[in-house]
Amino acid sequence: MFIKSLFNFLSKFHYDSIQKYSKNLQFKIMIDIGSHQGEFISRFLNFKKIETFYCFEPNKKLFKNLFKKYKNEKKVNVIEKAFGDKISIKKLFLSNLTYNSTMSSFNKKSNYLKFKNLLLNDQKNRKYASVKQDTFDNYFKKKNIKESFLKIDVEGYEYNVLKGSSKKIKDVKYLLIEEQFSNQYQNNFQKVKKFLSKNNFKVVKSFYYPTLHYKDILFLNKKYK
């Protein structure tokens, strides 16, 4: 698929810029929520300062590929799990372009969504999978995640993930989270910013995707200053 090849090409430059900037950051744990095919964490495996990786991916096929990919990496934990505001079973929309699979509610009035559905042929014969959803607080309640770098890429479901992290988010040092500029999902990124501000996080850097349809924002927990 041409679209998939194009996104892989553009994502390489995007993630490389984040990796380059992160070389000067101090953290010991990396948590990747929405690991997809490991494109993000693969760039950090040679960082000696990172002691443990947690990779979460609810798509069963992608999870199996990740598990096989990192089975010999002792520092990498691959977990078949989604995160949200409560422990439950959720429906994961399976896009033909796996980057765009999501548990978010769609904004049916969005012209961007209509164009994307046409481009990816996602409109007809929509496919869903039932996935296990946990909360960040529940999964990490007995784990030490101080000095951690948390990356969240869940296609419009970011605020739901954060709502389930009100306790343990205080231990996270860096948080990288995606802000989309389209209105394809029924979400409000202002709620994300408000949540993070309330929990003592500040913006330190923004990384714009080459097509400029979203950016990744890096936040720092101010208690680590």
Rosetta blueprint (number, residue, H / E / L):
1 M L
2 F H
3 I H
4 K H
5 S H
6 L H
7 F H
8 N H
9 F H
10 L H
11 S H
12 K H
13 F H
14 H H
15 Y H
16 D H
17 S H
18 I H
19 Q H
20 K H
21 Y H
22 S H
23 K L
24 N L
25 L L
26 Q L
27 F L
28 K L
29 I E
30 M E
31 I E
32 D E
33 I E
34 G L
35 S L
36 H L
37 Q L
38 G L
39 E L
40 F L
41 I H
42 S H
43 R H
44 F L
45 L L
46 N L
47 F L
48 K L
49 K L
50 I L
51 E L
52 T E
53 F E
54 Y E
55 C E
56 F E
57 E L
58 P L
59 N L
60 K H
61 K H
62 L H
63 F H
64 K H
65 N H
66 L H
67 F H
68 K H
69 K H
70 Y H
71 K L
72 N L
73 E L
74 K L
75 K L
76 V E
77 N E
78 V E
79 I E
80 E L
81 K L
82 A E
83 F E
84 G L
85 D L
86 K L
87 I L
88 S E
89 I E
90 K E
91 K E
92 L E
93 F E
94 L E
95 S L
96 N L
97 L L
98 T H
99 Y H
100 N H
101 S L
102 T E
103 M L
104 S L
105 S L
106 F E
107 N L
108 K L
109 K L
110 S L
111 N H
112 Y H
113 L H
114 K H
115 F H
116 K H
117 N H
118 L H
119 L H
120 L H
121 N L
122 D L
123 Q L
124 K L
125 N L
126 R L
127 K E
128 Y E
129 A E
130 S E
131 V E
132 K E
133 Q E
134 D E
135 T L
136 F H
137 D H
138 N H
139 Y H
140 F H
141 K L
142 K L
143 K L
144 N L
145 I L
146 K L
147 E L
148 S E
149 F E
150 L E
151 K E
152 I E
153 D L
154 V L
155 E L
156 G L
157 Y L
158 E H
159 Y H
160 N H
161 V H
162 L H
163 K H
164 G L
165 S L
166 S L
167 K L
168 K H
169 I H
170 K H
171 D H
172 V E
173 K E
174 Y E
175 L E
176 L E
177 I E
178 E E
179 E E
180 Q E
181 F L
182 S L
183 N L
184 Q L
185 Y E
186 Q L
187 N L
188 N L
189 F H
190 Q H
191 K H
192 V H
193 K H
194 K H
195 F H
196 L H
197 S H
198 K H
199 N L
200 N L
201 F E
202 K E
203 V E
204 V E
205 K E
206 S E
207 F E
208 Y E
209 Y L
210 P L
211 T L
212 L L
213 H L
214 Y E
215 K E
216 D E
217 I E
218 L E
219 F E
220 L E
221 N E
222 K H
223 K H
224 Y H
225 K L
